[in-house]
Amino acid sequence: MSDRAYQLLEEQQKARGINLDAVKEQLKTLKIETPSWGYGDSGTRFKVYQKEGVPRTPFEKIEDAAQVHRYSGLAPSVAIHIPWDKVDDYSKLRSHAENLGLKIGAVNPNLFQEDEYMLGSVTNANEKIRRKATDHLLECVQIAKETGSRDISLWFADGTNYPGQGDIRKRKAWMQESLSEMYRALDPQMRMLIEYKCFEPAFYHTDLADWGMSYNLAMKLGPQAEVLVDTGHHLQGANIEHIVAYLIDEKRLGGFHFNSRKYADDDLIVGTTNPYELFLIFYQILLASKDNDEAIRNNVSNIAYMIDQSHSIEQKIPAMLRSVLNVQTQFAKALLINHDEVTDAQNRDDVLGAEDAVRKAFEFDVTPLLHAVRQEQGLPLDPMRAYLDSSYGKDILARGKGGASW
């Protein structure tokens, strides 16, 4: 790291009213959960591409996730997907993670791969199938208790392809009935994070198609239910930072699944397609963190930042490293926004001045700042290069092909 480069940035930010020491402390609090499925074989709807060295078991997935945290210092937890990560003894899985400096994060039920779920899981017209789906949700609550996980992350593929295929209002009632039973099984500290998606795999209607439907369901369930925003699950042109601000104001923003999209749910590495969107999401979060309302500040402090990507052509660990580092970069840029300057321009009806006050933070090169933080934390200045220079990527090739997939 160039001390002179950091000194110049520090002088520049001080002149703007930004204290870089305070910014560094906030940067050190950023934690980003990585997903177990992001380390296994995955692909498109046309093909799953098998690669050498992918993990063969949930235990090996956690070992790979530990590499991301080792070099970045950003990813101390790993989400699991059931039954993809089903094991006989979850206490052993938890101990394995803890021995590697990690913890088990969100538990993700899978209600879209069983043949019975072709026409829906908790919204299926067949009562026996709805019962099976609800029992799986309850199983995941129990797994979360065994792994010490706080969050159950819920995404449903349920929907229809054609008008008349299903009774939309009955399906809505069935979903609420199932999730109400699950909600009652939660321990007091646990949360349900309810995700939504505008379309796919269903194309006529999706039972939870947007943030409003998830929010409405969360409100009916109770305070332990909140909304999860996946940045790839919106229609073209959706203003995600507006959704974020609205949910924070309602104290119901539970977390994120970060990824990037150009067309639909592309699951590209986060920050590679529209980094400004990610920066603006953090702008809204950091603005709310200064709110006078303690409930809003509490909501912001409990947001779960998670990656949800299935890398099909990329090497798994480097792709995950790039994802968390890109999130860190945009978070750092957002920390350089002078909110008083923005407010002053807003109060003067200075449209371009307000826009400039936000945008100028995005245009700073925060590399010296990130280097300073990593140096203070005893981390490599270039985590990607440090990982690539290690032997881990070569060592795991001994696993061969045919490891765990979705």
C-alpha angles and dihedrals in degrees: 000000000000109000088200092055090053092046091053091050091047092051091046093051094044089058087055093049095256119134107212093196089061090045091053091053091052091048090056090059095060112114123179123190118219123209124242090221091059089070097052132075114289140155146158128304085269099056145351109226116218118215133187116256101023114143118270098199139028087256092059091047088058090048090055091046088054089061091059091053093043093060101031104032086215107097113061096154137051126206119225131211122214127247090010089065098033114146134173094241119032092184087065091050090050092049091048090054093046092050087057093049095259138107131212109259131189120357112224118201116214112223100157110065104061115096090234090062095062090107097032142303115224088010097049116130088227109087093206091057091048088052091051091050093048091049089054090053090051090048089055091051088055091048089052089054091052094047095043092242121160101197136058108197113209127198121162125199088197117135143100136262099208140038110264094019091114141007102255097200094046089050089052090053093046091052093051091047092053096045091046089059090049092047091056090056094058122108114237094259095048128098138203111219108201116206128195137198130195095220145339142112084022115049108186098049137346116211091227101030104157146010093269093060091048091046092049091050092047091051091052093048098049144252094309090065119081139163125266117207116209107194091216097052101082138091118259112284096019112153099229095179088057089054089048093051092047094050092047090052088053090047091236106109105119104170153309139259101206122207137121131254136184100180113002135329092339096156092214121163107288115257096021099101107030111005091166090066090055090048091051092050089057090045090061093045094049091045090054091048087068094050120128090228108092092203090059092048089050091051091052093048091055099050111129113222110205137168117227109184135134106203109209104173102017129086104260106230097040090048091053091046090052090050097054092042091052090052090050091051094053092044089053092051092049090053088063094063111115100219093190089058090051092048092048091053091047091052090052091048087240100157098180092040091055092047091048092050089058099038097049090066090055091054097057119105102237095183094107089050093050091047090052092051093048092048091053090049094049093246129137112271088227106036094182094053091045091054094045090050091053123087096237096095091052095042094057092055085083086075088072123199129316100060128150117314133185 
